[in-house]
Amino acid sequence: MSRKNIVLAAGLGFLIGYLVKDQVDACKKLSPDKALQYAKETFQKNGPITGSWIYMKPEKIKKNGLTYDTYRGGVSRNIDGNNQQFDFYIDIETGAIIDVEPAS
């Protein structure tokens, strides 16, 4: 092989590797549906939930000096005969619930 072909093959290899890495990284992030499933499983540990939703567009939030890429969602549950709603933020990378607060 000539030097030109080797450089061309190496360049194409790096380009393909970069594109594949981007696709693999994108697959590692949670989809909104999977994030909602994780949140529902977590909330159900403390009792049944009656409804849930998730906002499909990622949001950045700051918590304790750290910035997280999150999905915002909510669940409702019946507690002592009252329907109560809670909003949550779930980390896109890990599936951990970052923040929970009663809905206003």
MOTA-V162551 format. One record per residue. N is the residue number from 1. RES is the residue in one letter. PSI is psi as a letter, one per 20 degrees, with the letter a starting at -180 (NA if undefined). Layout:
BEGIN
n=N res=RES psi=PSI
n=N res=RES psi=PSI
END
This chain:
BEGIN
n=1 res=M psi=q
n=2 res=S psi=r
n=3 res=R psi=h
n=4 res=K psi=g
n=5 res=N psi=h
n=6 res=I psi=g
n=7 res=V psi=g
n=8 res=L psi=g
n=9 res=A psi=g
n=10 res=A psi=g
n=11 res=G psi=g
n=12 res=L psi=h
n=13 res=G psi=g
n=14 res=F psi=g
n=15 res=L psi=g
n=16 res=I psi=g
n=17 res=G psi=g
n=18 res=Y psi=g
n=19 res=L psi=g
n=20 res=V psi=g
n=21 res=K psi=g
n=22 res=D psi=g
n=23 res=Q psi=g
n=24 res=V psi=g
n=25 res=D psi=h
n=26 res=A psi=h
n=27 res=C psi=h
n=28 res=K psi=h
n=29 res=K psi=q
n=30 res=L psi=q
n=31 res=S psi=q
n=32 res=P psi=h
n=33 res=D psi=g
n=34 res=K psi=h
n=35 res=A psi=g
n=36 res=L psi=h
n=37 res=Q psi=g
n=38 res=Y psi=g
n=39 res=A psi=g
n=40 res=K psi=g
n=41 res=E psi=h
n=42 res=T psi=g
n=43 res=F psi=h
n=44 res=Q psi=i
n=45 res=K psi=h
n=46 res=N psi=j
n=47 res=G psi=r
n=48 res=P psi=q
n=49 res=I psi=q
n=50 res=T psi=i
n=51 res=G psi=r
n=52 res=S psi=q
n=53 res=W psi=r
n=54 res=I psi=q
n=55 res=Y psi=p
n=56 res=M psi=i
n=57 res=K psi=p
n=58 res=P psi=q
n=59 res=E psi=q
n=60 res=K psi=p
n=61 res=I psi=q
n=62 res=K psi=p
n=63 res=K psi=p
n=64 res=N psi=k
n=65 res=G psi=j
n=66 res=L psi=q
n=67 res=T psi=p
n=68 res=Y psi=q
n=69 res=D psi=p
n=70 res=T psi=r
n=71 res=Y psi=q
n=72 res=R psi=p
n=73 res=G psi=a
n=74 res=G psi=q
n=75 res=V psi=q
n=76 res=S psi=q
n=77 res=R psi=q
n=78 res=N psi=o
n=79 res=I psi=o
n=80 res=D psi=l
n=81 res=G psi=i
n=82 res=N psi=p
n=83 res=N psi=o
n=84 res=Q psi=q
n=85 res=Q psi=q
n=86 res=F psi=p
n=87 res=D psi=q
n=88 res=F psi=q
n=89 res=Y psi=p
n=90 res=I psi=p
n=91 res=D psi=p
n=92 res=I psi=h
n=93 res=E psi=g
n=94 res=T psi=h
n=95 res=G psi=j
n=96 res=A psi=q
n=97 res=I psi=p
n=98 res=I psi=h
n=99 res=D psi=q
n=100 res=V psi=p
n=101 res=E psi=q
n=102 res=P psi=p
n=103 res=A psi=q
n=104 res=S psi=NA
END
